[in-house]
Amino acid sequence: MKNNTIFKNFVLFSIFRAFYGTGILVITWLLFQNNDAPLWISPLFLLFSIFFSRLIFKKLKTILKWN
């Protein structure tokens, strides 16, 4: 099972999403709680984070030399 690339990618992605997702939720909550920020900032930030997380994950796989 350790040599299965699909399993390794799944484990790496799960660990990445656990930490990244927690950070995104905290930042979104802080943006939503800020009375000075417009209401549309939080959904826009979440949309941006979807694409940004894919870039970070691809870079992480390159740095770790993951297949």
TIVO-2410 file (N, C-alpha, C; in nm, 3 decimals):
# residues 67
REC num residu      c1      c2      c3 atome chaine
REC   1      M   0.081  -0.119   0.000     N      A
REC   1      M   0.000   0.000   0.000    CA      A
REC   1      M   0.087   0.127   0.000     C      A
REC   2      K   0.206   0.118   0.056     N      A
REC   2      K   0.295   0.234   0.059    CA      A
REC   2      K   0.344   0.274  -0.080     C      A
REC   3      N   0.345   0.179  -0.174     N      A
REC   3      N   0.392   0.208  -0.309    CA      A
REC   3      N   0.281   0.255  -0.401     C      A
REC   4      N   0.158   0.253  -0.356     N      A
REC   4      N   0.045   0.295  -0.436    CA      A
REC   4      N   0.041   0.448  -0.441     C      A
REC   5      T   0.061   0.506  -0.561     N      A
REC   5      T   0.068   0.652  -0.573    CA      A
REC   5      T  -0.066   0.718  -0.545     C      A
REC   6      I  -0.175   0.652  -0.579     N      A
REC   6      I  -0.307   0.710  -0.552    CA      A
REC   6      I  -0.328   0.722  -0.401     C      A
REC   7      F  -0.291   0.619  -0.328     N      A
REC   7      F  -0.304   0.622  -0.182    CA      A
REC   7      F  -0.213   0.729  -0.121     C      A
REC   8      K  -0.089   0.737  -0.168     N      A
REC   8      K   0.004   0.838  -0.116    CA      A
REC   8      K  -0.047   0.978  -0.143     C      A
REC   9      N  -0.100   1.002  -0.264     N      A
REC   9      N  -0.153   1.134  -0.297    CA      A
REC   9      N  -0.275   1.167  -0.212     C      A
REC  10      F  -0.358   1.066  -0.187     N      A
REC  10      F  -0.476   1.086  -0.104    CA      A
REC  10      F  -0.437   1.125   0.039     C      A
REC  11      V  -0.339   1.057   0.094     N      A
REC  11      V  -0.293   1.087   0.230    CA      A
REC  11      V  -0.232   1.227   0.236     C      A
REC  12      L  -0.146   1.259   0.139     N      A
REC  12      L  -0.085   1.392   0.136    CA      A
REC  12      L  -0.191   1.501   0.122     C      A
REC  13      F  -0.287   1.479   0.032     N      A
REC  13      F  -0.392   1.577   0.011    CA      A
REC  13      F  -0.479   1.593   0.136     C      A
REC  14      S  -0.506   1.484   0.206     N      A
REC  14      S  -0.586   1.491   0.328    CA      A
REC  14      S  -0.516   1.572   0.437     C      A
REC  15      I  -0.388   1.548   0.453     N      A
REC  15      I  -0.311   1.624   0.552    CA      A
REC  15      I  -0.305   1.771   0.513     C      A
REC  16      F  -0.281   1.797   0.385     N      A
REC  16      F  -0.275   1.935   0.336    CA      A
REC  16      F  -0.408   2.006   0.359     C      A
REC  17      R  -0.519   1.941   0.323     N      A
REC  17      R  -0.650   2.004   0.336    CA      A
REC  17      R  -0.688   2.026   0.483     C      A
REC  18      A  -0.643   1.939   0.571     N      A
REC  18      A  -0.674   1.957   0.713    CA      A
REC  18      A  -0.614   2.088   0.764     C      A
REC  19      F  -0.488   2.111   0.733     N      A
REC  19      F  -0.422   2.233   0.781    CA      A
REC  19      F  -0.465   2.356   0.702     C      A
REC  20      Y  -0.467   2.345   0.571     N      A
REC  20      Y  -0.504   2.458   0.487    CA      A
REC  20      Y  -0.650   2.496   0.510     C      A
REC  21      G  -0.738   2.395   0.517     N      A
REC  21      G  -0.880   2.422   0.538    CA      A
REC  21      G  -0.908   2.489   0.670     C      A
REC  22      T  -0.838   2.449   0.774     N      A
REC  22      T  -0.855   2.513   0.905    CA      A
REC  22      T  -0.815   2.660   0.898     C      A
REC  23      G  -0.703   2.685   0.834     N      A
REC  23      G  -0.657   2.824   0.819    CA      A
REC  23      G  -0.755   2.909   0.740     C      A
REC  24      I  -0.808   2.853   0.632     N      A
REC  24      I  -0.904   2.926   0.548    CA      A
REC  24      I  -1.032   2.956   0.627     C      A
REC  25      L  -1.078   2.859   0.703     N      A
REC  25      L  -1.199   2.883   0.783    CA      A
REC  25      L  -1.178   2.991   0.887     C      A
REC  26      V  -1.063   2.993   0.951     N      A
REC  26      V  -1.035   3.096   1.051    CA      A
REC  26      V  -1.029   3.233   0.985     C      A
REC  27      I  -0.960   3.243   0.872     N      A
REC  27      I  -0.949   3.373   0.802    CA      A
REC  27      I  -1.086   3.418   0.753     C      A
REC  28      T  -1.165   3.327   0.698     N      A
REC  28      T  -1.299   3.363   0.651    CA      A
REC  28      T  -1.387   3.410   0.766     C      A
REC  29      W  -1.379   3.341   0.879     N      A
REC  29      W  -1.456   3.383   0.996    CA      A
REC  29      W  -1.416   3.522   1.041     C      A
REC  30      L  -1.284   3.549   1.042     N      A
REC  30      L  -1.237   3.682   1.082    CA      A
REC  30      L  -1.283   3.790   0.984     C      A
REC  31      L  -1.280   3.757   0.854     N      A
REC  31      L  -1.330   3.853   0.754    CA      A
REC  31      L  -1.479   3.878   0.772     C      A
REC  32      F  -1.555   3.772   0.800     N      A
REC  32      F  -1.699   3.785   0.817    CA      A
REC  32      F  -1.734   3.864   0.943     C      A
REC  33      Q  -1.652   3.850   1.047     N      A
REC  33      Q  -1.677   3.920   1.172    CA      A
REC  33      Q  -1.639   4.068   1.167     C      A
REC  34      N  -1.556   4.104   1.069     N      A
REC  34      N  -1.512   4.242   1.054    CA      A
REC  34      N  -1.629   4.326   1.002     C      A
REC  35      N  -1.673   4.420   1.080     N      A
REC  35      N  -1.787   4.503   1.041    CA      A
REC  35      N  -1.752   4.602   0.931     C      A
REC  36      D  -1.623   4.631   0.912     N      A
REC  36      D  -1.583   4.727   0.810    CA      A
REC  36      D  -1.577   4.665   0.671     C      A
REC  37      A  -1.564   4.535   0.663     N      A
REC  37      A  -1.551   4.467   0.534    CA      A
REC  37      A  -1.690   4.444   0.473     C      A
REC  38      P  -1.702   4.463   0.342     N      A
REC  38      P  -1.830   4.433   0.277    CA      A
REC  38      P  -1.863   4.284   0.286     C      A
REC  39      L  -1.990   4.252   0.275     N      A
REC  39      L  -2.036   4.115   0.290    CA      A
REC  39      L  -1.982   4.023   0.181     C      A
REC  40      W  -1.956   4.075   0.062     N      A
REC  40      W  -1.911   3.993  -0.050    CA      A
REC  40      W  -1.764   3.953  -0.041     C      A
REC  41      I  -1.690   4.007   0.054     N      A
REC  41      I  -1.547   3.976   0.067    CA      A
REC  41      I  -1.525   3.829   0.105     C      A
REC  42      S  -1.604   3.777   0.199     N      A
REC  42      S  -1.585   3.638   0.243    CA      A
REC  42      S  -1.607   3.537   0.131     C      A
REC  43      P  -1.718   3.544   0.055     N      A
REC  43      P  -1.734   3.448  -0.056    CA      A
REC  43      P  -1.627   3.464  -0.164     C      A
REC  44      L  -1.586   3.586  -0.190     N      A
REC  44      L  -1.479   3.608  -0.288    CA      A
REC  44      L  -1.348   3.547  -0.241     C      A
REC  45      F  -1.318   3.561  -0.113     N      A
REC  45      F  -1.198   3.500  -0.057    CA      A
REC  45      F  -1.203   3.348  -0.066     C      A
REC  46      L  -1.320   3.289  -0.040     N      A
REC  46      L  -1.335   3.144  -0.050    CA      A
REC  46      L  -1.315   3.095  -0.194     C      A
REC  47      L  -1.369   3.167  -0.290     N      A
REC  47      L  -1.348   3.131  -0.430    CA      A
REC  47      L  -1.200   3.140  -0.468     C      A
REC  48      F  -1.135   3.245  -0.424     N      A
REC  48      F  -0.992   3.260  -0.451    CA      A
REC  48      F  -0.913   3.146  -0.387     C      A
REC  49      S  -0.952   3.106  -0.266     N      A
REC  49      S  -0.877   3.003  -0.195    CA      A
REC  49      S  -0.888   2.866  -0.264     C      A
REC  50      I  -0.997   2.842  -0.336     N      A
REC  50      I  -1.012   2.715  -0.408    CA      A
REC  50      I  -0.899   2.700  -0.510     C      A
REC  51      F  -0.877   2.804  -0.590     N      A
REC  51      F  -0.774   2.798  -0.693    CA      A
REC  51      F  -0.634   2.808  -0.633     C      A
REC  52      F  -0.620   2.888  -0.530     N      A
REC  52      F  -0.490   2.905  -0.466    CA      A
REC  52      F  -0.444   2.776  -0.400     C      A
REC  53      S  -0.536   2.701  -0.340     N      A
REC  53      S  -0.499   2.576  -0.275    CA      A
REC  53      S  -0.449   2.473  -0.376     C      A
REC  54      R  -0.507   2.473  -0.496     N      A
REC  54      R  -0.460   2.380  -0.599    CA      A
REC  54      R  -0.317   2.414  -0.641     C      A
REC  55      L  -0.288   2.543  -0.652     N      A
REC  55      L  -0.151   2.583  -0.686    CA      A
REC  55      L  -0.052   2.544  -0.576     C      A
REC  56      I  -0.091   2.566  -0.452     N      A
REC  56      I  -0.004   2.530  -0.340    CA      A
REC  56      I   0.018   2.379  -0.335     C      A
REC  57      F  -0.088   2.301  -0.357     N      A
REC  57      F  -0.075   2.155  -0.351    CA      A
REC  57      F   0.016   2.104  -0.463     C      A
REC  58      K   0.002   2.160  -0.583     N      A
REC  58      K   0.090   2.120  -0.693    CA      A
REC  58      K   0.235   2.153  -0.662     C      A
REC  59      K   0.259   2.270  -0.604     N      A
REC  59      K   0.394   2.311  -0.566    CA      A
REC  59      K   0.448   2.221  -0.455     C      A
REC  60      L   0.364   2.185  -0.361     N      A
REC  60      L   0.404   2.097  -0.252    CA      A
REC  60      L   0.446   1.960  -0.306     C      A
REC  61      K   0.370   1.908  -0.402     N      A
REC  61      K   0.404   1.779  -0.462    CA      A
REC  61      K   0.538   1.789  -0.536     C      A
REC  62      T   0.566   1.903  -0.599     N      A
REC  62      T   0.692   1.922  -0.669    CA      A
REC  62      T   0.807   1.929  -0.570     C      A
REC  63      I   0.790   2.002  -0.462     N      A
REC  63      I   0.894   2.017  -0.361    CA      A
REC  63      I   0.926   1.882  -0.296     C      A
REC  64      L   0.822   1.804  -0.268     N      A
REC  64      L   0.842   1.674  -0.204    CA      A
REC  64      L   0.879   1.563  -0.302     C      A
REC  65      K   0.885   1.601  -0.431     N      A
REC  65      K   0.916   1.504  -0.538    CA      A
REC  65      K   0.817   1.387  -0.534     C      A
REC  66      W   0.689   1.422  -0.518     N      A
REC  66      W   0.580   1.325  -0.512    CA      A
REC  66      W   0.534   1.297  -0.654     C      A
REC  67      N   0.505   1.172  -0.687     N      A
REC  67      N   0.458   1.138  -0.822    CA      A
REC  67      N   0.313   1.163  -0.838     C      A
***
